[in-house]
Amino acid sequence: MFEFDQYLGFLAFLSILTIGFWLMIFLLTFVIPYWLVGAIIEHLKYGKNKQKIEKRK
């Protein structure tokens, strides 16, 4: 069966794999949509301000 060092290596592998999986899920469901929505809102605000500045000239 497994020796103790192989068992620890297997546990380390499983923990790294699990951490990576949950980090990917977190990034895809929260961080990236938050970033995209914020970028779109900023782009729309910039467009409105640009139109106001052009009307003043």
mmCIF file of the N, C-alpha and C atoms, coordinates in Angstrom:
data_MODEL
# 
_entry.id   MODEL 
# 
loop_
_atom_site.group_PDB 
_atom_site.id 
_atom_site.type_symbol 
_atom_site.label_atom_id 
_atom_site.label_alt_id 
_atom_site.label_comp_id 
_atom_site.label_asym_id 
_atom_site.label_entity_id 
_atom_site.label_seq_id 
_atom_site.pdbx_PDB_ins_code 
_atom_site.Cartn_x 
_atom_site.Cartn_y 
_atom_site.Cartn_z 
_atom_site.occupancy 
_atom_site.B_iso_or_equiv 
_atom_site.pdbx_formal_charge 
_atom_site.auth_seq_id 
_atom_site.auth_comp_id 
_atom_site.auth_asym_id 
_atom_site.auth_atom_id 
_atom_site.pdbx_PDB_model_num 
ATOM 1   N N  . MET A 1 1  ? 0.848   -1.182 0.000   1.00 0.00 ? 1  MET A N  1 
ATOM 2   C CA . MET A 1 1  ? 0.000   0.000  0.000   1.00 0.00 ? 1  MET A CA 1 
ATOM 3   C C  . MET A 1 1  ? 0.895   1.247  0.000   1.00 0.00 ? 1  MET A C  1 
ATOM 4   N N  . PHE A 1 2  ? 0.394   2.354  0.515   1.00 0.00 ? 2  PHE A N  1 
ATOM 5   C CA . PHE A 1 2  ? 1.158   3.601  0.542   1.00 0.00 ? 2  PHE A CA 1 
ATOM 6   C C  . PHE A 1 2  ? 2.081   3.652  1.748   1.00 0.00 ? 2  PHE A C  1 
ATOM 7   N N  . GLU A 1 3  ? 3.246   4.244  1.542   1.00 0.00 ? 3  GLU A N  1 
ATOM 8   C CA . GLU A 1 3  ? 4.089   4.597  2.685   1.00 0.00 ? 3  GLU A CA 1 
ATOM 9   C C  . GLU A 1 3  ? 3.658   5.975  3.166   1.00 0.00 ? 3  GLU A C  1 
ATOM 10  N N  . PHE A 1 4  ? 4.176   6.380  4.304   1.00 0.00 ? 4  PHE A N  1 
ATOM 11  C CA . PHE A 1 4  ? 3.705   7.632  4.905   1.00 0.00 ? 4  PHE A CA 1 
ATOM 12  C C  . PHE A 1 4  ? 4.028   8.839  4.038   1.00 0.00 ? 4  PHE A C  1 
ATOM 13  N N  . ASP A 1 5  ? 5.223   8.908  3.435   1.00 0.00 ? 5  ASP A N  1 
ATOM 14  C CA . ASP A 1 5  ? 5.573   10.057 2.603   1.00 0.00 ? 5  ASP A CA 1 
ATOM 15  C C  . ASP A 1 5  ? 4.733   10.093 1.326   1.00 0.00 ? 5  ASP A C  1 
ATOM 16  N N  . GLN A 1 6  ? 4.399   8.932  0.784   1.00 0.00 ? 6  GLN A N  1 
ATOM 17  C CA . GLN A 1 6  ? 3.515   8.905  -0.381  1.00 0.00 ? 6  GLN A CA 1 
ATOM 18  C C  . GLN A 1 6  ? 2.116   9.368  0.006   1.00 0.00 ? 6  GLN A C  1 
ATOM 19  N N  . TYR A 1 7  ? 1.680   9.009  1.180   1.00 0.00 ? 7  TYR A N  1 
ATOM 20  C CA . TYR A 1 7  ? 0.372   9.438  1.669   1.00 0.00 ? 7  TYR A CA 1 
ATOM 21  C C  . TYR A 1 7  ? 0.333   10.955 1.820   1.00 0.00 ? 7  TYR A C  1 
ATOM 22  N N  . LEU A 1 8  ? 1.407   11.546 2.375   1.00 0.00 ? 8  LEU A N  1 
ATOM 23  C CA . LEU A 1 8  ? 1.459   12.998 2.525   1.00 0.00 ? 8  LEU A CA 1 
ATOM 24  C C  . LEU A 1 8  ? 1.495   13.682 1.157   1.00 0.00 ? 8  LEU A C  1 
ATOM 25  N N  . GLY A 1 9  ? 2.220   13.123 0.217   1.00 0.00 ? 9  GLY A N  1 
ATOM 26  C CA . GLY A 1 9  ? 2.253   13.686 -1.127  1.00 0.00 ? 9  GLY A CA 1 
ATOM 27  C C  . GLY A 1 9  ? 0.896   13.643 -1.798  1.00 0.00 ? 9  GLY A C  1 
ATOM 28  N N  . PHE A 1 10 ? 0.200   12.531 -1.613  1.00 0.00 ? 10 PHE A N  1 
ATOM 29  C CA . PHE A 1 10 ? -1.141  12.399 -2.171  1.00 0.00 ? 10 PHE A CA 1 
ATOM 30  C C  . PHE A 1 10 ? -2.094  13.410 -1.538  1.00 0.00 ? 10 PHE A C  1 
ATOM 31  N N  . LEU A 1 11 ? -2.008  13.602 -0.236  1.00 0.00 ? 11 LEU A N  1 
ATOM 32  C CA . LEU A 1 11 ? -2.850  14.607 0.426   1.00 0.00 ? 11 LEU A CA 1 
ATOM 33  C C  . LEU A 1 11 ? -2.504  16.018 -0.036  1.00 0.00 ? 11 LEU A C  1 
ATOM 34  N N  . ALA A 1 12 ? -1.223  16.295 -0.226  1.00 0.00 ? 12 ALA A N  1 
ATOM 35  C CA . ALA A 1 12 ? -0.825  17.611 -0.734  1.00 0.00 ? 12 ALA A CA 1 
ATOM 36  C C  . ALA A 1 12 ? -1.382  17.827 -2.142  1.00 0.00 ? 12 ALA A C  1 
ATOM 37  N N  . PHE A 1 13 ? -1.294  16.809 -2.974  1.00 0.00 ? 13 PHE A N  1 
ATOM 38  C CA . PHE A 1 13 ? -1.836  16.906 -4.330  1.00 0.00 ? 13 PHE A CA 1 
ATOM 39  C C  . PHE A 1 13 ? -3.334  17.161 -4.302  1.00 0.00 ? 13 PHE A C  1 
ATOM 40  N N  . LEU A 1 14 ? -4.068  16.425 -3.477  1.00 0.00 ? 14 LEU A N  1 
ATOM 41  C CA . LEU A 1 14 ? -5.514  16.617 -3.400  1.00 0.00 ? 14 LEU A CA 1 
ATOM 42  C C  . LEU A 1 14 ? -5.875  18.006 -2.872  1.00 0.00 ? 14 LEU A C  1 
ATOM 43  N N  . SER A 1 15 ? -5.121  18.489 -1.893  1.00 0.00 ? 15 SER A N  1 
ATOM 44  C CA . SER A 1 15 ? -5.433  19.810 -1.344  1.00 0.00 ? 15 SER A CA 1 
ATOM 45  C C  . SER A 1 15 ? -5.157  20.903 -2.371  1.00 0.00 ? 15 SER A C  1 
ATOM 46  N N  . ILE A 1 16 ? -4.045  20.811 -3.099  1.00 0.00 ? 16 ILE A N  1 
ATOM 47  C CA . ILE A 1 16 ? -3.741  21.814 -4.127  1.00 0.00 ? 16 ILE A CA 1 
ATOM 48  C C  . ILE A 1 16 ? -4.780  21.762 -5.237  1.00 0.00 ? 16 ILE A C  1 
ATOM 49  N N  . LEU A 1 17 ? -5.177  20.571 -5.641  1.00 0.00 ? 17 LEU A N  1 
ATOM 50  C CA . LEU A 1 17 ? -6.202  20.418 -6.668  1.00 0.00 ? 17 LEU A CA 1 
ATOM 51  C C  . LEU A 1 17 ? -7.529  21.023 -6.211  1.00 0.00 ? 17 LEU A C  1 
ATOM 52  N N  . THR A 1 18 ? -7.915  20.781 -4.968  1.00 0.00 ? 18 THR A N  1 
ATOM 53  C CA . THR A 1 18 ? -9.170  21.310 -4.445  1.00 0.00 ? 18 THR A CA 1 
ATOM 54  C C  . THR A 1 18 ? -9.124  22.827 -4.326  1.00 0.00 ? 18 THR A C  1 
ATOM 55  N N  . ILE A 1 19 ? -8.004  23.369 -3.845  1.00 0.00 ? 19 ILE A N  1 
ATOM 56  C CA . ILE A 1 19 ? -7.877  24.816 -3.730  1.00 0.00 ? 19 ILE A CA 1 
ATOM 57  C C  . ILE A 1 19 ? -7.959  25.461 -5.118  1.00 0.00 ? 19 ILE A C  1 
ATOM 58  N N  . GLY A 1 20 ? -7.283  24.873 -6.092  1.00 0.00 ? 20 GLY A N  1 
ATOM 59  C CA . GLY A 1 20 ? -7.339  25.404 -7.455  1.00 0.00 ? 20 GLY A CA 1 
ATOM 60  C C  . GLY A 1 20 ? -8.737  25.353 -8.031  1.00 0.00 ? 20 GLY A C  1 
ATOM 61  N N  . PHE A 1 21 ? -9.457  24.274 -7.787  1.00 0.00 ? 21 PHE A N  1 
ATOM 62  C CA . PHE A 1 21 ? -10.824 24.146 -8.289  1.00 0.00 ? 21 PHE A CA 1 
ATOM 63  C C  . PHE A 1 21 ? -11.719 25.230 -7.709  1.00 0.00 ? 21 PHE A C  1 
ATOM 64  N N  . TRP A 1 22 ? -11.689 25.403 -6.400  1.00 0.00 ? 22 TRP A N  1 
ATOM 65  C CA . TRP A 1 22 ? -12.563 26.402 -5.786  1.00 0.00 ? 22 TRP A CA 1 
ATOM 66  C C  . TRP A 1 22 ? -12.139 27.819 -6.140  1.00 0.00 ? 22 TRP A C  1 
ATOM 67  N N  . LEU A 1 23 ? -10.848 28.053 -6.333  1.00 0.00 ? 23 LEU A N  1 
ATOM 68  C CA . LEU A 1 23 ? -10.395 29.377 -6.777  1.00 0.00 ? 23 LEU A CA 1 
ATOM 69  C C  . LEU A 1 23 ? -10.918 29.666 -8.175  1.00 0.00 ? 23 LEU A C  1 
ATOM 70  N N  . MET A 1 24 ? -10.887 28.687 -9.067  1.00 0.00 ? 24 MET A N  1 
ATOM 71  C CA . MET A 1 24 ? -11.410 28.869 -10.409 1.00 0.00 ? 24 MET A CA 1 
ATOM 72  C C  . MET A 1 24 ? -12.909 29.155 -10.368 1.00 0.00 ? 24 MET A C  1 
ATOM 73  N N  . ILE A 1 25 ? -13.651 28.419 -9.554  1.00 0.00 ? 25 ILE A N  1 
ATOM 74  C CA . ILE A 1 25 ? -15.092 28.655 -9.430  1.00 0.00 ? 25 ILE A CA 1 
ATOM 75  C C  . ILE A 1 25 ? -15.355 30.061 -8.900  1.00 0.00 ? 25 ILE A C  1 
ATOM 76  N N  . PHE A 1 26 ? -14.607 30.482 -7.888  1.00 0.00 ? 26 PHE A N  1 
ATOM 77  C CA . PHE A 1 26 ? -14.770 31.822 -7.315  1.00 0.00 ? 26 PHE A CA 1 
ATOM 78  C C  . PHE A 1 26 ? -14.485 32.898 -8.348  1.00 0.00 ? 26 PHE A C  1 
ATOM 79  N N  . LEU A 1 27 ? -13.408 32.741 -9.107  1.00 0.00 ? 27 LEU A N  1 
ATOM 80  C CA . LEU A 1 27 ? -13.061 33.745 -10.106 1.00 0.00 ? 27 LEU A CA 1 
ATOM 81  C C  . LEU A 1 27 ? -14.103 33.822 -11.211 1.00 0.00 ? 27 LEU A C  1 
ATOM 82  N N  . LEU A 1 28 ? -14.578 32.679 -11.659 1.00 0.00 ? 28 LEU A N  1 
ATOM 83  C CA . LEU A 1 28 ? -15.528 32.680 -12.773 1.00 0.00 ? 28 LEU A CA 1 
ATOM 84  C C  . LEU A 1 28 ? -16.915 33.158 -12.374 1.00 0.00 ? 28 LEU A C  1 
ATOM 85  N N  . THR A 1 29 ? -17.291 33.007 -11.119 1.00 0.00 ? 29 THR A N  1 
ATOM 86  C CA . THR A 1 29 ? -18.646 33.377 -10.731 1.00 0.00 ? 29 THR A CA 1 
ATOM 87  C C  . THR A 1 29 ? -18.751 34.734 -10.048 1.00 0.00 ? 29 THR A C  1 
ATOM 88  N N  . PHE A 1 30 ? -17.682 35.235 -9.465  1.00 0.00 ? 30 PHE A N  1 
ATOM 89  C CA . PHE A 1 30 ? -17.770 36.503 -8.742  1.00 0.00 ? 30 PHE A CA 1 
ATOM 90  C C  . PHE A 1 30 ? -16.817 37.568 -9.268  1.00 0.00 ? 30 PHE A C  1 
ATOM 91  N N  . VAL A 1 31 ? -15.546 37.270 -9.348  1.00 0.00 ? 31 VAL A N  1 
ATOM 92  C CA . VAL A 1 31 ? -14.543 38.296 -9.629  1.00 0.00 ? 31 VAL A CA 1 
ATOM 93  C C  . VAL A 1 31 ? -14.638 38.795 -11.067 1.00 0.00 ? 31 VAL A C  1 
ATOM 94  N N  . ILE A 1 32 ? -14.670 37.902 -12.032 1.00 0.00 ? 32 ILE A N  1 
ATOM 95  C CA . ILE A 1 32 ? -14.683 38.323 -13.433 1.00 0.00 ? 32 ILE A CA 1 
ATOM 96  C C  . ILE A 1 32 ? -15.982 39.058 -13.789 1.00 0.00 ? 32 ILE A C  1 
ATOM 97  N N  . PRO A 1 33 ? -17.166 38.567 -13.398 1.00 0.00 ? 33 PRO A N  1 
ATOM 98  C CA . PRO A 1 33 ? -18.373 39.361 -13.686 1.00 0.00 ? 33 PRO A CA 1 
ATOM 99  C C  . PRO A 1 33 ? -18.368 40.723 -12.990 1.00 0.00 ? 33 PRO A C  1 
ATOM 100 N N  . TYR A 1 34 ? -17.874 40.795 -11.766 1.00 0.00 ? 34 TYR A N  1 
ATOM 101 C CA . TYR A 1 34 ? -17.790 42.069 -11.054 1.00 0.00 ? 34 TYR A CA 1 
ATOM 102 C C  . TYR A 1 34 ? -16.893 43.040 -11.813 1.00 0.00 ? 34 TYR A C  1 
ATOM 103 N N  . TRP A 1 35 ? -15.763 42.546 -12.294 1.00 0.00 ? 35 TRP A N  1 
ATOM 104 C CA . TRP A 1 35 ? -14.824 43.366 -13.040 1.00 0.00 ? 35 TRP A CA 1 
ATOM 105 C C  . TRP A 1 35 ? -15.439 43.842 -14.357 1.00 0.00 ? 35 TRP A C  1 
ATOM 106 N N  . LEU A 1 36 ? -16.123 42.937 -15.062 1.00 0.00 ? 36 LEU A N  1 
ATOM 107 C CA . LEU A 1 36 ? -16.723 43.312 -16.337 1.00 0.00 ? 36 LEU A CA 1 
ATOM 108 C C  . LEU A 1 36 ? -17.843 44.332 -16.165 1.00 0.00 ? 36 LEU A C  1 
ATOM 109 N N  . VAL A 1 37 ? -18.706 44.135 -15.174 1.00 0.00 ? 37 VAL A N  1 
ATOM 110 C CA . VAL A 1 37 ? -19.788 45.085 -14.947 1.00 0.00 ? 37 VAL A CA 1 
ATOM 111 C C  . VAL A 1 37 ? -19.223 46.450 -14.571 1.00 0.00 ? 37 VAL A C  1 
ATOM 112 N N  . GLY A 1 38 ? -18.219 46.482 -13.728 1.00 0.00 ? 38 GLY A N  1 
ATOM 113 C CA . GLY A 1 38 ? -17.590 47.750 -13.362 1.00 0.00 ? 38 GLY A CA 1 
ATOM 114 C C  . GLY A 1 38 ? -16.960 48.441 -14.556 1.00 0.00 ? 38 GLY A C  1 
ATOM 115 N N  . ALA A 1 39 ? -16.308 47.677 -15.428 1.00 0.00 ? 39 ALA A N  1 
ATOM 116 C CA . ALA A 1 39 ? -15.687 48.264 -16.620 1.00 0.00 ? 39 ALA A CA 1 
ATOM 117 C C  . ALA A 1 39 ? -16.743 48.823 -17.561 1.00 0.00 ? 39 ALA A C  1 
ATOM 118 N N  . ILE A 1 40 ? -17.862 48.115 -17.716 1.00 0.00 ? 40 ILE A N  1 
ATOM 119 C CA . ILE A 1 40 ? -18.933 48.599 -18.593 1.00 0.00 ? 40 ILE A CA 1 
ATOM 120 C C  . ILE A 1 40 ? -19.556 49.870 -18.030 1.00 0.00 ? 40 ILE A C  1 
ATOM 121 N N  . ILE A 1 41 ? -19.787 49.906 -16.734 1.00 0.00 ? 41 ILE A N  1 
ATOM 122 C CA . ILE A 1 41 ? -20.363 51.105 -16.108 1.00 0.00 ? 41 ILE A CA 1 
ATOM 123 C C  . ILE A 1 41 ? -19.427 52.296 -16.270 1.00 0.00 ? 41 ILE A C  1 
ATOM 124 N N  . GLU A 1 42 ? -18.130 52.080 -16.051 1.00 0.00 ? 42 GLU A N  1 
ATOM 125 C CA . GLU A 1 42 ? -17.169 53.166 -16.220 1.00 0.00 ? 42 GLU A CA 1 
ATOM 126 C C  . GLU A 1 42 ? -17.122 53.636 -17.670 1.00 0.00 ? 42 GLU A C  1 
ATOM 127 N N  . HIS A 1 43 ? -17.214 52.710 -18.597 1.00 0.00 ? 43 HIS A N  1 
ATOM 128 C CA . HIS A 1 43 ? -17.209 53.081 -20.015 1.00 0.00 ? 43 HIS A CA 1 
ATOM 129 C C  . HIS A 1 43 ? -18.437 53.926 -20.358 1.00 0.00 ? 43 HIS A C  1 
ATOM 130 N N  . LEU A 1 44 ? -19.600 53.542 -19.822 1.00 0.00 ? 44 LEU A N  1 
ATOM 131 C CA . LEU A 1 44 ? -20.816 54.315 -20.083 1.00 0.00 ? 44 LEU A CA 1 
ATOM 132 C C  . LEU A 1 44 ? -20.725 55.703 -19.458 1.00 0.00 ? 44 LEU A C  1 
ATOM 133 N N  . LYS A 1 45 ? -20.194 55.797 -18.253 1.00 0.00 ? 45 LYS A N  1 
ATOM 134 C CA . LYS A 1 45 ? -20.034 57.108 -17.614 1.00 0.00 ? 45 LYS A CA 1 
ATOM 135 C C  . LYS A 1 45 ? -19.072 57.981 -18.413 1.00 0.00 ? 45 LYS A C  1 
ATOM 136 N N  . TYR A 1 46 ? -17.999 57.379 -18.914 1.00 0.00 ? 46 TYR A N  1 
ATOM 137 C CA . TYR A 1 46 ? -17.027 58.136 -19.702 1.00 0.00 ? 46 TYR A CA 1 
ATOM 138 C C  . TYR A 1 46 ? -17.676 58.645 -20.980 1.00 0.00 ? 46 TYR A C  1 
ATOM 139 N N  . GLY A 1 47 ? -18.515 57.820 -21.615 1.00 0.00 ? 47 GLY A N  1 
ATOM 140 C CA . GLY A 1 47 ? -19.193 58.232 -22.835 1.00 0.00 ? 47 GLY A CA 1 
ATOM 141 C C  . GLY A 1 47 ? -20.148 59.384 -22.600 1.00 0.00 ? 47 GLY A C  1 
ATOM 142 N N  . LYS A 1 48 ? -20.875 59.351 -21.489 1.00 0.00 ? 48 LYS A N  1 
ATOM 143 C CA . LYS A 1 48 ? -21.796 60.446 -21.176 1.00 0.00 ? 48 LYS A CA 1 
ATOM 144 C C  . LYS A 1 48 ? -21.026 61.734 -20.908 1.00 0.00 ? 48 LYS A C  1 
ATOM 145 N N  . ASN A 1 49 ? -19.927 61.636 -20.167 1.00 0.00 ? 49 ASN A N  1 
ATOM 146 C CA . ASN A 1 49 ? -19.128 62.827 -19.888 1.00 0.00 ? 49 ASN A CA 1 
ATOM 147 C C  . ASN A 1 49 ? -18.497 63.369 -21.160 1.00 0.00 ? 49 ASN A C  1 
ATOM 148 N N  . LYS A 1 50 ? -18.090 62.494 -22.058 1.00 0.00 ? 50 LYS A N  1 
ATOM 149 C CA . LYS A 1 50 ? -17.485 62.929 -23.314 1.00 0.00 ? 50 LYS A CA 1 
ATOM 150 C C  . LYS A 1 50 ? -18.500 63.694 -24.146 1.00 0.00 ? 50 LYS A C  1 
ATOM 151 N N  . GLN A 1 51 ? -19.750 63.210 -24.185 1.00 0.00 ? 51 GLN A N  1 
ATOM 152 C CA . GLN A 1 51 ? -20.799 63.894 -24.941 1.00 0.00 ? 51 GLN A CA 1 
ATOM 153 C C  . GLN A 1 51 ? -21.118 65.262 -24.330 1.00 0.00 ? 51 GLN A C  1 
ATOM 154 N N  . LYS A 1 52 ? -21.131 65.353 -23.006 1.00 0.00 ? 52 LYS A N  1 
ATOM 155 C CA . LYS A 1 52 ? -21.397 66.639 -22.354 1.00 0.00 ? 52 LYS A CA 1 
ATOM 156 C C  . LYS A 1 52 ? -20.294 67.641 -22.648 1.00 0.00 ? 52 LYS A C  1 
ATOM 157 N N  . ILE A 1 53 ? -19.047 67.190 -22.646 1.00 0.00 ? 53 ILE A N  1 
ATOM 158 C CA . ILE A 1 53 ? -17.917 68.088 -22.921 1.00 0.00 ? 53 ILE A CA 1 
ATOM 159 C C  . ILE A 1 53 ? -17.963 68.562 -24.358 1.00 0.00 ? 53 ILE A C  1 
ATOM 160 N N  . GLU A 1 54 ? -18.314 67.681 -25.287 1.00 0.00 ? 54 GLU A N  1 
ATOM 161 C CA . GLU A 1 54 ? -18.395 68.071 -26.697 1.00 0.00 ? 54 GLU A CA 1 
ATOM 162 C C  . GLU A 1 54 ? -19.540 69.063 -26.933 1.00 0.00 ? 54 GLU A C  1 
ATOM 163 N N  . LYS A 1 55 ? -20.644 68.931 -26.199 1.00 0.00 ? 55 LYS A N  1 
ATOM 164 C CA . LYS A 1 55 ? -21.763 69.877 -26.350 1.00 0.00 ? 55 LYS A CA 1 
ATOM 165 C C  . LYS A 1 55 ? -21.381 71.254 -25.837 1.00 0.00 ? 55 LYS A C  1 
ATOM 166 N N  . ARG A 1 56 ? -20.534 71.328 -24.822 1.00 0.00 ? 56 ARG A N  1 
ATOM 167 C CA . ARG A 1 56 ? -20.128 72.624 -24.275 1.00 0.00 ? 56 ARG A CA 1 
ATOM 168 C C  . ARG A 1 56 ? -19.251 73.387 -25.246 1.00 0.00 ? 56 ARG A C  1 
ATOM 169 N N  . LYS A 1 57 ? -18.526 72.712 -26.093 1.00 0.00 ? 57 LYS A N  1 
ATOM 170 C CA . LYS A 1 57 ? -17.592 73.395 -27.011 1.00 0.00 ? 57 LYS A CA 1 
ATOM 171 C C  . LYS A 1 57 ? -18.290 73.982 -28.176 1.00 0.00 ? 57 LYS A C  1 
# 
